Amino acid sequence: MRTTIEISNETRAKLVALAARRGLRGYSEIVNEALEEYLARAENREKEINEILKLAGSLSEEEGQKYAARVKEFWSRWEL
């Protein structure tokens, strides 16, 4: 199916270059591949969020505070 999208000149240039490296005449295949991957990730992200939300309330207040402290301590050592 044909459709029209607007992309920047820089993005188009990158797509053309990638298509050339792959030996393709155009970049439709690459765009379709990227869209399929994006949509699959979005679907998985929704499933993961729902799984996480199901865990709400599964820790006691004490356990929650303990893990929150561990996460805070971990992030305090993270180098940016």
Secondary structure, DSSP 8 states (H G I E B T S, - for coil): --------HHHHHHHHHHHHHHT-SSSHHHHHHHHHHHHHHHHHHHHHHHHHHHTTT-S-HHHHHHHHHHHHHHHHT---
